[in-house]
Amino acid sequence: MRDVKEITIDDTVYEIKELNVGEVRKWMKSEIEFEDKYSGKEGSGGVDLVGEWLMNDIPFRVLLLMTNIQESHLDDMLPGNLNLLVEACKEVNPYFFALRQKLILVGDQVLEKRAVSNN
């Protein structure tokens, strides 16, 4: 059964859901598509830099996948309150965050090898 956690922030109840394997696969595919868009392979698009980088552990687009928060509500939230959502997401989805960390490490290794071979 899927793990679901509820937290209340400023009198609003948010649900954080555990992603199933299919949702994690969908996220991986969307990350590749996002990278293509972000790197200019499909045009520059309108990358939301705040949404991507404000929270250290998770971009807004993944927060939307794991929670029932509406995108329009993100702008009204304080970073500290967003962090409460992020921490709840990490608690409910430890396997997702472990996989994400492994992917970051592999990406860093690839970039390091490219830098060394270009010198």
Secondary structure, DSSP 8 states (H G I E B T S, - for coil): ---EEEEEETTEEEEEE---HHHHHHHHHHHHHHHHHHTTTT------HHHHHSSSS--HHHHHHHB---HHHHTTS-HHHHHHHHHHHHHH-HHHHHHHHHHHHHHHHHHHHHHHHH-
